[in-house]
Amino acid sequence: QVWSTDITYIKLSTGNVYLMAIIDWFSRKVLSWRVFNTMDALQYANLLKETIEEYGCPAIFNTDQGSQFTSDVFIKVLVDYDIQISMDGKERALDNIRIERLWRSLKYEDIYLKRYETMKDLKAGINAYFNFYNTARFHQSLDYNVPDEMYKCFQYNELERKRAA
């Protein structure tokens, strides 16, 4: 199981905010997300811990080489949970193409169309979009399935594989 994360900037009338999401690489399911006012690494590490507590540990965790993800506090979470660290090459967005594609979908299908003014409205909009994305948005790359169904299928197959072993 591989997870991936990234941060994208979103412009509000009051200035930029920063959206971090963690996705499952295989299913494209958005496991967790949060909008922040700052780029403080501790809050990103805390979101990672919360996601691990809810979904368990992935075998591999992929990020770019942003300062939040190379910080001691973020790396410590991965090391403490014995998760293999995978980092993209510098300035190589295509190494993390699945989450870059998520950002494109979110921005072009929602954020740019709705032009959120407040943090409250933005969070509500992102929540609605990611719910749609996980449960109703079909993906050609998933053989026209939705991320939630693919994630459940993968989890079921993993459980069956472990039972058979």
C-alpha positions in Angstrom: 0.0 0.0 0.0 1.4 3.4 -1.0 0.1 6.8 0.1 1.0 10.1 -1.4 0.7 13.7 -0.2 1.2 17.2 -1.4 0.3 20.8 -0.6 -1.4 23.2 -3.0 -2.0 26.9 -2.7 -5.5 28.3 -2.9 -6.0 32.1 -3.2 -8.8 33.7 -1.1 -9.6 37.3 -0.9 -7.7 37.4 2.4 -4.6 35.8 0.9 -3.3 32.3 0.2 -4.2 29.2 2.2 -2.6 25.8 1.9 -4.4 22.5 1.2 -2.8 19.2 2.1 -4.3 15.9 1.1 -3.3 12.4 1.6 -4.4 9.9 -1.0 -4.1 6.1 -1.5 -2.0 5.6 -4.6 -3.8 2.5 -5.9 -7.4 3.7 -5.5 -6.9 7.5 -5.7 -9.1 7.8 -2.6 -8.6 11.0 -0.7 -8.0 9.6 2.8 -7.7 12.9 4.6 -7.2 16.6 3.9 -7.0 19.9 5.7 -6.7 23.6 4.9 -4.1 25.6 6.8 -3.3 29.2 7.1 0.5 28.6 7.5 3.1 26.2 6.3 4.1 25.0 9.7 5.4 21.4 9.5 3.9 20.3 12.8 0.3 20.6 11.6 1.1 18.6 8.5 2.7 15.9 10.6 -0.3 15.8 12.9 -2.6 15.3 9.9 -0.4 12.4 8.8 -0.7 10.8 12.3 -4.4 11.2 12.4 -4.7 9.5 9.0 -2.5 6.6 10.1 -4.7 6.2 13.2 -7.8 6.0 11.1 -6.6 3.9 8.2 -3.5 2.0 9.5 0.0 2.3 8.1 0.9 2.3 4.4 4.1 0.4 3.4 5.4 3.4 1.5 4.7 7.2 1.8 5.5 9.4 -1.2 6.0 13.2 -1.1 7.9 15.9 -2.9 10.9 17.4 -1.3 9.0 20.4 0.2 10.3 21.7 3.5 7.3 20.4 5.4 7.9 16.9 4.2 11.6 16.9 4.8 11.3 18.4 8.3 12.4 16.4 11.3 8.9 16.4 12.8 7.3 15.0 9.6 10.1 12.4 9.0 9.8 11.3 12.6 6.2 10.2 12.1 7.2 8.1 9.2 10.1 6.5 11.0 8.1 5.9 14.2 5.5 4.0 12.2 8.2 2.1 10.2 6.9 3.5 6.9 9.3 3.5 3.9 9.9 7.1 2.7 9.7 7.8 -1.0 10.6 11.3 -2.2 10.2 12.7 -5.7 13.2 14.2 -7.5 13.5 18.0 -7.1 11.1 19.9 -9.3 9.6 16.7 -10.8 5.9 17.1 -10.2 5.2 14.2 -12.6 6.8 11.8 -10.0 3.7 12.4 -7.9 1.3 12.6 -10.8 -1.7 11.1 -9.0 -2.0 13.9 -6.5 -1.1 16.5 -9.1 -4.0 15.2 -11.1 -6.2 15.5 -8.0 -5.3 19.2 -7.6 -6.1 19.8 -11.3 -9.5 18.1 -10.9 -10.3 20.0 -7.7 -9.3 23.3 -9.1 -10.9 23.1 -12.5 -14.1 21.3 -11.4 -14.7 23.2 -8.3 -12.4 26.0 -6.9 -12.0 28.1 -10.1 -15.7 27.8 -10.9 -17.0 28.7 -7.4 -14.4 31.3 -6.4 -14.7 30.9 -2.7 -14.3 34.1 -0.7 -14.0 32.7 2.9 -12.2 29.9 4.6 -15.5 28.5 5.9 -17.0 28.4 2.3 -13.7 26.9 0.9 -13.7 24.1 3.5 -17.3 23.3 2.9 -16.8 23.3 -0.9 -13.7 21.1 -0.6 -15.5 18.7 1.7 -18.4 18.4 -0.8 -16.0 17.9 -3.7 -13.9 15.3 -2.1 -17.0 13.4 -1.0 -18.1 13.5 -4.6 -14.6 12.6 -5.8 -14.4 9.5 -3.6 -17.9 8.2 -4.0 -19.3 9.3 -7.4 -16.6 10.5 -9.7 -15.6 7.7 -12.1 -12.0 7.4 -13.2 -10.9 6.1 -16.5 -7.7 4.9 -15.0 -9.7 2.9 -12.5 -11.7 1.2 -15.3 -14.6 3.6 -14.7 -14.8 2.8 -11.0 -14.9 5.3 -8.1 -12.0 5.6 -5.5 -14.1 4.3 -2.6 -15.1 1.1 -4.3 -11.5 0.5 -5.5 -10.2 1.1 -1.9 -12.7 -1.3 -0.4 -11.9 -3.9 -3.0 -8.1 -3.5 -2.3 -8.7 -3.8 1.5 -10.9 -6.9 1.0 -8.3 -8.5 -1.2 -5.5 -7.8 1.3 -7.6 -9.3 4.1 -8.2 -12.4 2.0 -4.5 -12.7 1.0 -3.5 -12.5 4.7 -6.1 -15.2 5.7 -4.7 -17.5 3.0 -1.1 -17.1 4.1 
